[in-house]
Amino acid sequence: MMNNLTPCYVNEHQSDLRGVKDGWYASKLSGQLLFGPFANQEACLSRISQYASWIASSAARHRPH
């Protein structure tokens, strides 16, 4: 996934261990959760896509001319 983000499902057991609600999260490849939870994988992927677009447009605006 762009920007090394991927959807990750955190089940009820994992959520107790991590201290978060169960659901879908955008996570780094390292496993760090960045944002969520989302109700489903599609909503999570949509948010990851929005984030990637924002990062790309922000980088384009800050490029030296």
N, C-alpha and C positions, 0 to 999 in steps of 0.2 A: 504494500500500500504506500502511496505517496507520503513523504515525510516520515517514513518508518512508523506509521500508526496502523494499528490493526484492531478490528473488533474483538472483544474478549467477553465471554459469558462468565459471570461470577455466580455460582450457584449458592444455595442457602448455607451450606457448610463452609464454603470458601468465604462467604460474606461475613460469617461470624468470626473467622480467623483474621480477616483483614479489617474488620470494623467498619464495613460499608454495607449498603443495601444490596440485595441480589438484583441482577439485571445485566444488561449489556453495557460495556464501557469501551471507550476508545483508549487503547493502551499503547505504550512504546513497546518495541520488540523486547526490551529488558523486562517487561511485565509491569512497569509503573503505570498505574491508571491515571489518565489525564482528565477525562470528563465523562460524566454519566451519573446515574444509570439511565439507560434508555429502555423503553418497553419492549423493543424488538431489534433484531440485527439490522433491518433496513433503516430504521431511524438512526442507529449508531453510524452506519456507513454514510448516510446523508450528512451527518454532522462532521465526520472525518473529511468528506469531500469539501464541505464549506470551509473548514479550517485550512485545508490544503490550498484552496483557491485564494483565501485571504492571505496566507503566507506568500504565495506566488505574486500576488498583486502588490503586496507590501514590499517585497524584495525589488520588484520592477520600479516602484516609485523611488526607492532609495539608491538605485544604481547611479554611479557618477556618469555625467554626460561628457 
